[in-house]
Amino acid sequence: MKGVILAGGTGTRLRPLTNIINKHLLPVGKYPMIHYAIEKMAEAGIKELLLVTGKHSAGLYTEYVGSGREWGVEVSYKIQEEAGGIAQALALAEEFVRPDEKLLVILGDNLFEDSLQEAVVEFSEMNSGAHVFLKHVMDPHRYGVPVLKGNRIERIIEKPKVPPSDYAVTGIYLYDNRVFDMIRTLQPSERGELEITDVNNVYAEQGLLTYSMFTGWWMDAGTHQALAEAGAKLLESEKL
């Protein structure tokens, strides 16, 4: 299984900090944000990673991450020329993943406590499909929210006014190699981007979207408050 970390985007919610540096290089706890995504990949047993980022701050990524030797992994890089959505960024990984391989995808601004190792092992033994990680939240209307049916997801509704459940779909995904074919079928959303929720819903329509529940803390560190809270949690855990 290969690993893909998506670390592009403009970071508009974190301005003015992101006026000078990509948000995934901002300090969270003791390290830059990107450090933790690589750490989670390595912990899950992933050895080969692709880091997708924009032109802005690309040199700083190579300076900090390098070859990935610090984490015991091998890191390659791909530049997303312009913001076109998460699915568009993921499409850049197609040449990196062989037809017989699956992939673990982490959005670089997702910080979380749980290990992914068990889910990665289980998914690697499946024939096909996709798998997402859910977290119980107090404000599900801010996220993509799943409609659950047994151990599968019927569909995901993005930022619903009346959420069908109290769970958020986090930015951590497992896919078979067919994900790239599915991305090619997508049409841009109203904001002109290829949406990862649309990819997940293709799998859901085929009855192939399963899920796990995060029990530890999880944060989308895309706002100043979330960035501060995540930093406090990580500093506390690093003291243990």
N, C-alpha and C positions, 0 to 999 in steps of 0.2 A: 504494500500500500504506500502511495505517495502522500505527501502533505503539501497543502497550498495555504499560504497566509496572505490575505488580501489587506494591503496597507496603503491604499490610495485615498482618493477623496480629498475634498477641500477643507474639511473641518470647520465649516462655517459657525457651528454652535460653540466652538472654542476660541473664536476670535476675541481679542487681538493676539492671543498666544500663537495661533496658527498663521498669523501674517508673516512670521519669520521662520517657522519650522513645521514640518509635517506632524500631525497630531500623534502619530504612533511613536514618535521619538520624544514626546514630552515625558518628564519624570513622573513616575507613579511609584510611591514607596522608595526603594533604594535604586531602582533601575528605570531605563526608558520603557515605555509601554510595550514595545515590540519584544522585549526580552521574555515576557511571560508567555506569549503565544508560542515562541520557539521552545520554551521550557515545557509547555504542555504537550507539544508534539513529541519531543524527545521522551517524555515520561510515558507516552502512549506507545512507544516502540517504533515511531516513524523515524527512518534514517535519512531519507532524501526529501528535501523541502524546496519549494519554489516560493520566493517572496515577490509579490507583485506590488509595485508602488508607482507613483507618478514621478515626473522629472524633478519636481521640487524636492530637494533634500536627498536625492538618490545617492549622492556621494557619501553623505553621512551614514546611510544604512550600511554601505559596504565597509565603511571605516569602523562602525561599531560591531556589526554582525560578522563581517569577514566571511570566511569559508564555513562558519558554523562549528568549528572545532571545539570551541568552549563548551558547547552543549552535546558534543559527540554526534553531530549530524553533518550532512553535506548540504549546503545552501546554494541554490542558483537564483538568478534574478531576472525579472521581466519588467519592462517599463510600460505602464498604461499611459499612452500619449495624452489622452483627455478623459475627463470623467464621463462615463457612459453607463454607470450602474454596476452593481455587484456581479450580475450574471455576465456582463460584458467583460469585466475584469477576469472572471473565472475562465472565460473562453480562451484567454491568453495562455492557459496552462495545458491546452490540448496536446501539444507536441511533447510536453514533459511527462505525460501519463501514457503508458503503453495500453494497447487495446484490452489486455488481460488484467489490468490493474484497477484497483479502486482508489478513492482519494478521500482524505480528511481535509476539510476546509475550515479555517478559523478566520473570522473577521478580527483584525488586529486590535480593535477597540473593545472587544469583549474580554472582560477579566472575570475569572471564576475560580472557585475552590475545588470542585470535583475533579477527579481523575477521569480521563477518557479511555483508559486502557481496556477496561472490560468491554465497553461498547465497540471499540475498534476490533478486538478479537472476535466478538460475536458477528460483527458485520462482515469481516473478512471471510467468514465461513458461509455467508449467504450467497445465493446464485446471482441475484440482481436486486435492484431497488435503491431506496434512499432512506436516510435516517436523520432525524433532527432531535435536538435537546430542548426540553421545555422547562420553564421555571414558573412557579406560582408567584403572581405579582398582585399588588393592591390596585394597580391602574392599568389593566390590560388594554384599554382603549388606545393606549399610546404605542402598541406593538402589533405585530402580526399575531393573530389569535387562532388557535386550532379548533376545528370541530372534530371531536374525538368519537371514534367508534371502535370499541374493544382496544386491541393493541395497535390500531392503525389510525391515521388521520384522514378524514373524508375530504377536507379542504382547509385552507388557511385564509382568513379574512384579514385584510390589512387595515389597521386602525379603525375597528368597527365602533359605531356609536353605541350599539348594544352588543357587547361581547358575548359570544356563545359559551365561553368558559373563562376561568380566572388564570389562564396560563399564557405566557408569552413564548413565542418561538425565538430562541436565542440565535446568535450568529455563529453557530458551530454546526457543521453539516457533514454527513457521510454520503458519498455517491458512488454508483458504479460508473463505468466509462461512458455509458449512454448519455450522460448529462450533457456532453458537448453537442450531440445530435439534437437534444431537446432545446438547448440554447439557440440553435440555428433556426428553430421554428417560431421563436418569440417575436412579438411586435413591441416596439417601444411604448412605454406607458405615457400617461399624460404629461409627465415631466421630462419625457424624451429619453428615458433610460430603460435598459433591459433589467427587469426586476427578478431577484432571486425567489421571491414568493411565487411568481408565475412558473418558475422551474419546479419548485416543490409541488405546486398544484397539478402539474402534468403527472408527476409520480403518484399523487393522491388519487387522481382520476383513474389510474390504472390499478389502484389498490396496493401500491408498492411503497407507501410512505409510512414508516414505523417511527417510534419515538422512545426516548428515555426521559426520566425526570431528574433534574438537578435537585439535590437535597441541601447542598451548601450554598453559600452566597454567590450571586452573579450580578454583574453590572455591565451595562453599555456605557463606557466611560467617554461619552461624546459631549458631555456638558461639564461646566466648571464644578458644579456640586458633586456630580458622580465621580469626576476625576479626583476630587479631594477625599470623598468617602472611600473610594477604592484604594487610594494611597494609604489611608489610615488602617484599613483592613490588612493590606499587604505588609505594612510595617509591623503590625501586631503579630501576624503569622510568622514573620521572619525572626521575631524574638524568641519563638518557641524552640 
